[in-house]
């Protein structure tokens, strides 16, 4: 039997979902509960904070990118050995793509699929009784979901809280806690979201402070009583297959955006993941049979990477005989050069014919559905992959030609976006992060 769950969501982004989620996870973990963790949608930063708060790995649940068997298999990782599952939403509760019911990528799809009641975080700054109208709309918009109750965030005063609660009492929606307005609760951010957990100073102390606030400001017993749902069905499909049996994976402050379910799938298939740090000038171990360069922040460390001679030479040597794949930041490092925000151009590995720039920032964001142009480490020619792209860099060399492209891609709604990524020999790379397909 699966443990009960809750989905922490909000009507819009920047409402305080992550603050409330981490406070709840840490407080419940301190009570001795094994808290299963999940993040809805293609986010690779928040799961690391979940793991820091609970001591358990977190996973991504994506109703668009993941076929149902894979979605259930990944959800199974979250519920395994847990007393309770806490999932964090992304964007607004119902925000996703235009698609069939249950396939939009919205948080609500996950709540509906697993029966997890929604704990709705309301940022009430600038509103009082009117906040109840927003909550009522969320409660009634989708009959598939059930609202457990409300956590008020950014409450200005005791009087402000009374006014907001009066509006919610009128529509019969319970308030399960409140957090006062406090700028010190905000975690540091940069251009792709929160500063990574591994880089956040005094993270354990910050999490414990959030837990203290949860103990004093949230009705934890009532929240636990509202948890429910059936969780994933038994007999879920397989997790992603590994690109090799001993995989060198770049892992440091510049390379860290590898979806947890990918690594879990590789290990479940018997593969060994061997981390190495390009920032420490370490080459990929030569006793591995594949190398993976995840995304991250190479644009912030371009000078260090350009000067990492052992890493670059070792990567080139590795690529002569074995497959190497780079995602987003890893793709940039596999190229000829990377221009940083100051306009300085740094030589990279030169394994792919692409030059990238972070100087003139332009947001590239969205799902990518890719059809592979040729056999490669990601799968056979014609194979279908689903991934997600989120970066501010541009390709100075323009789009690839047909003879060198990794794949032909569309967006989530099937709009053609042309050719994307590069391949040369056994080296491949693209700006999208793989979620499903292999």
N, C-alpha and C positions, 0 to 999 in steps of 0.2 A: 504494500500500500504506500502510495506517495505521500510526502509530508504536505501540509497546507502551505499556501503561498499568498503573497500580496504583491501588487504592482504599484509602485510609487510613480505617479504621473502628475501632469499639470496641464492647464489649458494652453500654455504657450512656453516657449523657451525662456530661459533666464528667470524662472520663477522660484528657484531654490531646490529643485528636485535632488541634485547631488548632495547638497548640504543635509537635507532631511534623510535621504537614503543612508548616507554614511553615519549620521547620528544614530539612526535606528539600528543599522547593522552592528555598530560598535557596542551600543548599549545592550542589545540582545545577546551578543557574543560574551559580554562581561557577565551576563547572567548564567552563562554556562551552556547556552544553546548553540548547536551546530547550525550556522546560518548559511544556506545555499544562496549563491549570488548569480545574478544575470543582468545584462544590459540589453535593452531592446534597440535594435538597429545597429548600423555599422560604425561603432565607436570603439577605438582601441586604446583609449586613455583611461576612461572610467573603470574598466574591469580591474586594472592594477590597483586603484584605490579601494575597490571592494575587497580585493585579496588582502590588502594591508589592514583593512578594518576588521576582517573576520578570520584571517588565517586560512581561508579556503579559496581555491581558484574560482574566478568568475568567467562566464561565457556570454557570447552574443547570441540573441535570438532574433531572427529576421524573417518575417513572413513573406517578404517578396523574394529575397535572394536565395533562401533555403527551400528546397522541395520539402514536402511534409515529412517524409521519412528522416531526412537529415535534421530538420527542425526538432523532431521528437528525440532523435539521438543526442543532439546537443543539450536540449532541456534535461535529458536524462542525466547528463553530467552534473547539472546543478542540483538535482534532487537527491542524487546518490549520497547516502549517509547523512542527510540533513534532517534537522528537526523542523525547519521552517525555511521557505524560500522567499527572499526579498528580491524582486526585479525592479530595476530602474528604467523608466521610460526615457525617450529622447524627443526633443521638440514638443509639440502639443499632443495630447492624448489621441487625437484622431488624425494627426497630420501624416500623410503618406502620398503614394502615387495614385493615379486613377487606374484602378484594376478591379478584378472581381472580389467579392466579399471574402475576407480572410487572406488576401494576397497583396494587400496595399503597403505592407511594411510599417503600418502604424502600430503604436503601442496597444491600441484597443484589440487588434487581432490576437496578440499574445494573451491578453487578459481573457478574451473570449475562448480561445482554444483550450486553455488550461483551467478555466474557471476561477482564476485568481481575482479576488475583489480589488478594486482600485482605491488606494489611499491618495486623495487628490490634494496636491499642494497649491494653495492659493496665495499669490503675492498680493496682499491687500494694501500695499502702499498706494495712496491716491484714491482709495475707495473705502466705503463702509458697507451699508446695507446693500448696495448695488452688487457687491461681490456674490451675494446669494443668487442673483440672476445668472451669473456665469456658472456657478456650481450646479444650479438646477438644469441649465442647458447641457452640461456635461453628463448629468445623471440620466437625462432623457433622450439624448441624441442617438444613442445606439442601444437598442434593447438587448443586445447580446451580453452587455457588461453590467456589473453591479458595483455601485459606489459604496465602499465601506464607511467612508467619512472624510472629513476635511482636516488638514493641518494648515493653520494660518501661518504665513511667513511675512516678515517685515512689518510686524505690528508696532505702531508708534507709541501706544500708551494703554493703560488699563481701560480708559474711556473708549478709545478706538476699538479695542477688542470687544467691549460690550455692544457697541453699535453693530459690528460685523456679525457677532453671534446672534443678535436680535433678528437680523435679516435671515440668517440660516435657520433659526428656529421657526420662522414663518413658513419656510418651505419644507421643514421636517428633515433636514440633513444634519447629522451630528457632527460636532467639532471634537476631534480626538487629540487636540493639542495646538500649541502656538509657540512660535519663536519670535522674539522681539527683534526689532531692527538693530543690526549690529554689524558694522562694516568689517570688524575683525574676523567674522566667520567666513568671509569670502576667501577661497583658495586662490593662489596666484595663477594667472593665465598668460598665454602667449597666442600666436596667430592661429594655431590649430586646436585651441581649447586650453584645458588646464595644463599647467606645467606638470610634467610627468611625476608619478608618485616617487620614483627613485631619485628625483631631483628636488623634491619638496622638503625644505628644512623643517626639522622637528615634527615630522609627519605623525609619529606616534602620539606626541603630546597634543597635536591639533585634533586627532581623532578622539582622544580621551576627553578633550574639552567638549567636543560635539556630543559625546556620549553623556557627559554630565548634564548638558542642556536638554538632551532627550529625556533623561531621568526626571528633570525638574519641570520640563515644559510639555511633554507628551504623555498621554495616558497609555503607557506601554501595555498594561494588562488588557485594556479595551481593544487596542490595536491587535494584540495577539488573538483575542477572542473573535475578531472579524476575519482572520485569515481562513482560507478555504480553498476549494478546488480539487480537481482530480489529478492534475499534472499530466505528464506525457504518458501515452499508452505504451504498453509493453510491446516488444518486438520491433523497435525502431530500426531504421535503415543504418547503413554503415557511415562512419565518419570519413573525412577526406583521406585519400591514400597518400603515402609519402613519396617524395621525388627520388628517394634512395633509401638505403638501409642504415647509412651512417651519414648524417647531414650536418655540415658545418653551417651554423647560423650566426650571423653577425649580431652582437648583443651588447649595447652600451647606450650612452645618452644620445648618440646619433642614429642608432638602429634599434628600434624596439617595437615597431608596430606590426606585430604578428598576431593574428586573431587566435585566441586561446584554443578554439575548437580545431584549428588546423594542427597545432602542435599536439593536441590530445589525440587526434586521429592518427598522426604519424607514429606516436608512441604505441597506440593500441594495435597498430599493424606490426609492431616489433622493431620499428626503427629507433635508432639512437640519435638524439640531438646533441651536437657538440658545440657549445657556444664559444665565440672568440670575439675579441674587441679590436676593431680597426683603429679606434682612438688611442689604444695602447700600442699601436703599430704591430699587432699580431696578425699573421697571415692565416688563411683558412687551413686547418690541419690537413696535411697531405694524405693521411690515412682515411679520409672521408671520400664518399663516392658522389656527393652532390653538395653544392654551396648555395645558400639562400641569403640574400641581402634584403632584410625587411625595410619598410619605410621608417621615418623618424625625422630627425632634424639635421641632415648633413649640411644644409645651407648655413647653419649656425656654427659649424665646425669645419668649414671647407678648407681653411688654411692648414689645420691639423691633419686632415685626411690627405691633402696634397703632399704634405711632408712625410707621410707614413710610408716610407719606401719599402720596408719589409712587407707591409700589408699589400701594397699595390703590386709589387713584383710577385709575391706569393699568389695573389689572385690571378694574375696573368698566367702564371705557370699552371695553376689548377685548371684554368679554362681551356688549356690546350687539349686536355684529355677527358674532362668530366663536365657535366652540365652546371651552369651557374645561372641563377635567376635573380633579378632585382625588381622590387616593387617600390614605386614612387621614389622615395629618397634613395633606395638601393639602385634604382634605374638611373638616377642622376649620376651616381658615383660610377656606374658602369660606362657612362658616356665619356666623351673627349674632354669636356670642361664644364665647370659650374661657376657662374657669376654670382657673387654674394650681394647682399643688400647695399653695400658700399660701392659696388661697381667693379670690384676686383675679380679678375678671372683666375680660377685655380684649375690646374691640370688634374684630370681624374684618370681612371684606369684605361680609357681608350679602347674598351672592348666592344662598344657599340657606337655607331656613327651619329651620335646625338650630342648637341651642346645645349645646356639648360641655363636659365637665368632666374634669379630671385630678386633682381633689382627692381623691375617694374612689376609689382605684384598684381596678379589677376586671379580671382577665385575660380577654381575649377571644382565643381561639386556635383555628385550624383551617381546613381547606379550605372554600371556598364555591363551590357550583355555582349559577350565576345564570341566570335567563331574563329577558331584557330586557323591560320593560313597554311601551316605545315606541321608535320610531326615535331614535337619538342617535349621537354621535360614536363610540361603542363598537360599533355595529352596528345591524341592523334589529330591530324588535319581534319577540319570539320567539326572537331569537338566543341561543345558549348560550355562556356564558363560564365559565371556571374560574379561581379566584383563591385567595388565602390571606389570612387575617385574623390579625393579631398586634398587640394594643395593650392599654392599660390604661384608656383613656378611656371615658366613657359619654355617651350622648345624653340631655341633660336634657329635651329636647322630646319624647321618646318615639319610637316607630316611626312611619314616614311613612304617610300615607293612600294609597289606591290611585291617586289622581289625580296624586300628586307623587312616587311611589316610582320608583327607578331600575330595580329588578328584584325578582323573587320568588326566594328562595334556599333551598337545602337544604345540609346538611352533606355530607361525603364519602360517607356511607352512605345518602343519600337522605332523611334525616329533615328534614321541612319546618321552616324557621326563619322563615317569614313574609316580609314585605316589607322591603327594605333599600335604603339610599342615597336620594338625592333627585335630582330633575331640575326645572329651571325654565328655560324657554326653551332656549338652547343650553348652559346650565351644568349639569353633572352631577357627582356625587361619591358615594363610598361608602367604607366602612372596609376593604373587601377590595382587595388588590393584584392586578391582572390578570396572569395567567400565560399563558393560552391562550384563544383564541376568536375574535379578530378576524383 
